Structure formats: C-alpha cells, structure tokens
Amino acid sequence: MTDQSTQQRTEQYQQLAADLLQAYQTKQPIPPLREQLPGMTVEDAYAIQQIQEKQLADAGGRLIGRKIGLTSLAMQQALGVDSPDFGFMFDDDRFIGHENAHFDSKNFIQPKVEPEFAFVLRKDLQGPGVTLADAVDAIDTVHMAIEIIDSRVADWNIKLVDTVADNASYGAIAWSEEALRLDKDDLPIVQCTISVDGEARGSGTGADVMGHPAAPLQWLANTLGEHGVGLSAGQVILPGSFCAAVAVQAGNSVTADYGQLGSFTINFD
C-alpha cells in the first residue's frame, strides 16, 4: 500500500469513527460500514474501534473493562462467523446499573439484552500464552449480569466488520453488586434463563459460551497480548451471552434467572 493510499485509509477510519461517535449523541444510525469502506477487513474494523476508544479516553473516559461478543453458537450462527470479537466499556452512570436499575430507553437506538456472567479480575492477565486455567485463576468474583447491546448501524444490518467497528455493539452493562457464591469449576453447568415482562425468551448454560465461560477471557487475553495490551486487576469482563439476544423497548422489565444462584432484574423506562 502506498503512502497516499495509507493516508486515505486512515482518513476513512477517522471519518467512520467520527460518524459512529456522533450516532451515540444523535441516536441516528448510520449505513453499514462495510458498504462505506470497500474491502473492509476485521483489522480495519478494530482500527476504527480503537480510534473511538482513544478519543473517549482523551476526553476523560475511564476504561472499566472489556466485553466479549459472539461467544455463543447462536450468536455466531446469526452473523456467520466462528470467532468472538471484543469491545471496550467506559465508566458512565447512564450506561451502568445494578439490581433493579432503570435505564432510559432514549439513550439507545435499537437495544437488545443478553444474560451473562460478569467477571471481576483479581490480577493482571497478559497474553500471549494464557491458558484456560490461567484465565479461571485470574477471576476474583463472578456476578449475575445483563448486557444491553445496541447498534449504531441502521436496522441491525451488520456483519462481523460492522459490529467490531461499532465497539462490538456494546450499549450498557448491569451486574449484581453481590458476587455469586459458586465454585468456579461449576461455571460451565450454571443455567440461565432470560425473561421479558415475565415471559421466558431464551436460555442456556455456561457451556454454551465457547464450552466454558472463561474460554472467552483466555481468548481475549491472548488476542490483546499479541498487540502488547493486557487486562488489569479490577477490570470487569463480560464473557458473552448464554443465548441469543432479545429486543427490548421502553416499559419492559428484564430478568436473568440463574436458578438456585438467584435472579437479577433491570427495567427500561
């Protein structure tokens, strides 16, 4: 690639990143990025995501953790991929909640919910070379969680490159303040059902998340490690959904039921 074409590509990244950041403010989605950047690759998509992360950090945002997406077979089949993706999570009261939290639906464009675990790391985790055992060992506490995903791409018309550029379609996070009382060896057998207004809409087990809920954490640590980036103690990691995402709207109440471990509810106003 010539210097001129590299410069042109960089300018395209910056413009698309700006368009996505503006969509957060205006709540007006944009056309699929793959239609705007010919031959768009996953590397292009992460470059666009990283521009947004840097701009938000430069504006005073504080990184609280990472989300991992496309870890369940249902979600991978939906996009026709066989690999996860990841995004960043910043500290913003509008997009963080706990038990019975109320989220303003006007802060989202086309929200959906996913039941998940939330892991809080007890120590730094730096790849490459991280094993599954290393990932499990790095987890301090495990919490019930619901991720609100959202798309700045019109009509959820996304492929892998679109969602990666759009911060893995991250919208918000809600997790239980109290940690679950469970043996981490039991993570794969935990069952979870998500309900909207009392109607069950999806369910799965920890094993539906890449065979083991800590496997996405292992993948993330190694993937970031290839670029010299590590995960830090105290960060919150969302390893991915038990089942396919469910659309929600104002007035809905959403509950993630973890059986004997408890349940967790959020609301949309």
C-alpha positions as CSV (number, residue, x, y, z in Angstrom):
1,M,0.0,0.0,0.0
2,T,1.4,3.4,-1.0
3,D,1.8,6.3,1.5
4,Q,-1.0,8.1,-0.2
5,S,-3.4,5.1,-0.1
6,T,-2.4,4.5,3.6
7,Q,-3.2,8.1,4.4
8,Q,-6.5,7.9,2.6
9,R,-7.4,4.7,4.5
10,T,-6.5,6.4,7.8
11,E,-8.8,9.3,6.9
12,Q,-11.6,6.9,6.1
13,Y,-11.1,5.2,9.5
14,Q,-11.3,8.6,11.3
15,Q,-14.4,9.6,9.4
16,L,-16.2,6.4,10.2
17,A,-15.2,6.6,13.8
18,A,-16.5,10.1,14.0
19,D,-19.8,9.0,12.4
20,L,-20.2,6.3,15.0
21,L,-19.4,8.6,17.9
22,Q,-21.9,11.1,16.5
23,A,-24.6,8.4,16.4
24,Y,-24.2,7.9,20.1
25,Q,-25.2,11.5,20.5
26,T,-27.9,11.9,17.8
27,K,-29.4,8.4,18.1
28,Q,-29.4,8.4,14.3
29,P,-27.9,5.2,13.0
30,I,-25.6,5.1,10.0
31,P,-25.4,2.8,7.0
32,P,-23.3,-0.4,7.3
33,L,-19.7,0.4,7.5
34,R,-18.8,-2.4,5.0
35,E,-20.7,-0.5,2.4
36,Q,-18.7,2.6,3.0
37,L,-15.3,1.1,3.1
38,P,-14.7,-1.2,0.2
39,G,-12.9,-4.4,1.0
40,M,-13.2,-3.7,4.8
41,T,-11.3,-6.2,6.9
42,V,-11.5,-7.1,10.6
43,E,-8.2,-5.3,11.0
44,D,-9.8,-2.2,9.5
45,A,-12.7,-2.6,11.9
46,Y,-10.6,-2.8,15.0
47,A,-8.6,0.3,13.8
48,I,-11.9,2.2,13.7
49,Q,-12.9,0.9,17.1
50,Q,-9.5,1.9,18.6
51,I,-9.9,5.5,17.3
52,Q,-13.1,5.8,19.3
53,E,-11.6,4.3,22.4
54,K,-8.7,6.7,22.3
55,Q,-10.9,9.7,21.7
56,L,-13.2,8.8,24.6
57,A,-10.2,8.3,26.9
58,D,-8.7,11.6,25.8
59,A,-12.0,13.2,26.7
60,G,-11.7,11.9,30.3
61,G,-13.3,8.5,30.0
62,R,-12.2,5.7,32.3
63,L,-11.9,2.2,31.0
64,I,-13.6,-0.2,33.4
65,G,-13.3,-3.4,31.4
66,R,-14.0,-5.2,28.2
67,K,-16.9,-7.1,26.6
68,I,-16.5,-10.2,24.5
69,G,-19.2,-10.9,21.9
70,L,-20.1,-13.7,19.5
71,T,-19.2,-16.4,22.0
72,S,-22.3,-18.4,21.8
73,L,-23.1,-20.7,18.9
74,A,-26.4,-18.9,18.5
75,M,-24.8,-15.5,18.0
76,Q,-22.0,-16.9,15.8
77,Q,-24.6,-18.5,13.5
78,A,-26.5,-15.3,13.4
79,L,-23.5,-13.5,11.8
80,G,-22.0,-16.4,10.0
81,V,-18.7,-16.3,12.0
82,D,-16.7,-18.8,14.1
83,S,-14.7,-16.3,16.2
84,P,-15.5,-13.9,19.0
85,D,-15.0,-10.2,19.0
86,F,-14.4,-7.6,21.7
87,G,-15.1,-4.1,22.7
88,F,-14.4,-1.6,25.5
89,M,-16.5,-0.4,28.4
90,F,-16.1,3.1,29.9
91,D,-17.4,4.5,33.2
92,D,-20.6,6.3,32.5
93,D,-23.5,6.4,35.0
94,R,-26.1,6.4,32.2
95,F,-24.9,3.0,31.0
96,I,-24.0,1.2,34.2
97,G,-26.6,-0.4,36.5
98,H,-27.1,-2.9,39.3
99,E,-30.2,-4.8,40.7
100,N,-33.5,-3.2,39.7
101,A,-31.7,-0.4,37.8
102,H,-33.7,1.7,35.4
103,F,-32.3,2.5,32.0
104,D,-33.6,5.3,29.9
105,S,-34.6,3.8,26.6
106,K,-33.9,7.1,24.9
107,N,-30.2,6.6,25.5
108,F,-30.3,3.7,23.0
109,I,-31.2,3.3,19.3
110,Q,-32.3,-0.3,19.0
111,P,-31.5,-2.1,22.2
112,K,-31.3,-5.8,22.9
113,V,-30.4,-7.7,26.1
114,E,-28.2,-10.7,26.7
115,P,-27.9,-12.7,30.0
116,E,-24.2,-13.1,31.0
117,F,-21.7,-13.5,33.8
118,A,-19.6,-10.6,34.8
119,F,-16.1,-11.4,35.9
120,V,-14.0,-9.0,38.1
121,L,-10.3,-9.8,37.7
122,R,-8.2,-10.3,40.8
123,K,-4.9,-9.8,39.0
124,D,-3.4,-8.7,35.7
125,L,-3.7,-11.0,32.8
126,Q,-1.3,-10.6,29.9
127,G,-1.1,-12.8,26.8
128,P,0.1,-14.5,24.7
129,G,0.3,-17.9,26.3
130,V,-2.6,-17.6,28.6
131,T,-4.2,-21.0,29.3
132,L,-7.8,-21.7,30.4
133,A,-6.5,-22.5,33.8
134,D,-4.8,-19.1,33.9
135,A,-8.0,-17.3,32.9
136,V,-10.0,-19.1,35.6
137,D,-7.4,-18.3,38.2
138,A,-7.4,-14.6,37.2
139,I,-11.1,-14.3,38.1
140,D,-11.8,-12.8,41.5
141,T,-15.6,-12.6,41.7
142,V,-18.4,-13.8,39.4
143,H,-21.6,-11.8,39.2
144,M,-25.0,-12.1,37.5
145,A,-25.2,-9.7,34.6
146,I,-27.3,-8.4,31.7
147,E,-25.6,-6.7,28.8
148,I,-27.6,-4.2,26.8
149,I,-26.3,-4.4,23.2
150,D,-27.1,-1.6,20.7
151,S,-26.2,-0.9,17.2
152,R,-25.2,2.4,15.6
153,V,-25.7,0.6,12.3
154,A,-29.2,1.0,10.8
155,D,-31.7,-1.9,11.3
156,W,-29.0,-4.2,12.8
157,N,-27.8,-4.8,9.3
158,I,-24.4,-6.0,10.4
159,K,-21.7,-8.4,9.5
160,L,-18.6,-9.0,11.6
161,V,-16.7,-6.0,10.5
162,D,-19.6,-3.7,11.2
163,T,-20.1,-4.9,14.8
164,V,-16.4,-4.8,15.5
165,A,-16.0,-1.2,14.3
166,D,-19.1,-0.4,16.4
167,N,-17.5,-1.4,19.6
168,A,-18.8,-5.0,19.4
169,S,-22.4,-3.5,19.5
170,Y,-21.9,-2.6,23.2
171,G,-24.6,-0.5,24.8
172,A,-24.6,-0.8,28.6
173,I,-23.9,-3.1,31.4
174,A,-25.8,-4.1,34.6
175,W,-24.4,-6.5,37.1
176,S,-25.2,-7.7,40.6
177,E,-23.2,-5.9,43.3
178,E,-23.1,-9.1,45.3
179,A,-20.9,-11.8,43.9
180,L,-22.3,-15.3,43.2
181,R,-21.5,-18.0,45.7
182,L,-20.2,-20.7,43.4
183,D,-17.2,-22.8,42.7
184,K,-15.5,-21.5,39.5
185,D,-15.2,-25.1,38.4
186,D,-19.0,-25.1,38.1
187,L,-19.2,-22.2,35.7
188,P,-20.0,-24.4,32.7
189,I,-23.0,-26.1,34.3
190,V,-24.7,-22.9,35.5
191,Q,-28.1,-22.4,33.8
192,C,-29.6,-19.1,33.0
193,T,-33.0,-18.0,31.5
194,I,-33.8,-14.5,30.4
195,S,-37.4,-13.2,30.6
196,V,-39.0,-10.0,29.4
197,D,-42.1,-9.0,31.3
198,G,-42.3,-12.4,32.9
199,E,-42.1,-14.3,29.6
200,A,-39.1,-16.6,29.0
201,R,-37.3,-15.6,25.9
202,G,-34.1,-17.6,25.9
203,S,-31.9,-19.9,28.0
204,G,-28.6,-21.6,28.1
205,T,-25.7,-22.9,30.2
206,G,-22.2,-21.7,30.8
207,A,-21.0,-24.4,28.4
208,D,-22.9,-22.6,25.6
209,V,-20.3,-19.8,26.0
210,M,-17.4,-21.3,24.0
211,G,-17.6,-24.5,26.0
212,H,-16.5,-22.7,29.2
213,P,-17.3,-19.1,30.2
214,A,-13.6,-18.4,31.0
215,A,-12.6,-19.5,27.4
216,P,-13.5,-16.1,26.0
217,L,-11.4,-14.4,28.7
218,Q,-8.5,-16.7,27.7
219,W,-9.1,-15.7,24.0
220,L,-9.3,-12.0,24.8
221,A,-6.1,-12.0,26.9
222,N,-4.2,-13.8,24.1
223,T,-5.7,-11.6,21.4
224,L,-4.9,-8.4,23.1
225,G,-1.5,-9.7,24.2
226,E,-0.5,-10.0,20.5
227,H,-0.6,-6.2,20.4
228,G,1.1,-5.7,23.8
229,V,-2.2,-4.9,25.6
230,G,-3.0,-6.6,28.9
231,L,-6.0,-6.9,31.2
232,S,-5.8,-5.3,34.6
233,A,-6.8,-6.3,38.1
234,G,-10.2,-4.8,39.0
235,Q,-11.4,-4.7,35.4
236,V,-14.9,-6.1,34.6
237,I,-15.1,-8.6,31.8
238,L,-18.3,-9.7,30.1
239,P,-17.5,-13.1,28.6
240,G,-20.6,-13.4,26.4
241,S,-24.2,-14.4,26.3
242,F,-25.8,-17.7,27.4
243,C,-28.2,-17.3,24.4
244,A,-29.4,-15.2,21.5
245,A,-30.1,-11.5,22.2
246,V,-33.7,-10.3,22.8
247,A,-35.0,-7.0,21.6
248,V,-36.5,-4.6,24.3
249,Q,-38.2,-1.3,24.5
250,A,-39.5,1.3,26.9
251,G,-41.7,-0.3,29.6
252,N,-40.0,-3.7,29.6
253,S,-38.7,-5.4,32.7
254,V,-35.9,-7.9,32.1
255,T,-34.9,-10.7,34.4
256,A,-32.0,-13.1,34.2
257,D,-32.7,-16.2,36.3
258,Y,-29.7,-18.2,37.4
259,G,-31.7,-20.9,39.2
260,Q,-30.6,-21.6,42.7
261,L,-27.9,-18.9,42.5
262,G,-30.5,-16.2,42.2
263,S,-32.0,-13.8,39.7
264,F,-31.3,-10.3,38.5
265,T,-33.7,-7.7,37.1
266,I,-33.4,-4.4,35.2
267,N,-36.0,-2.0,33.8
268,F,-36.4,0.1,30.7
269,D,-38.2,3.5,31.0
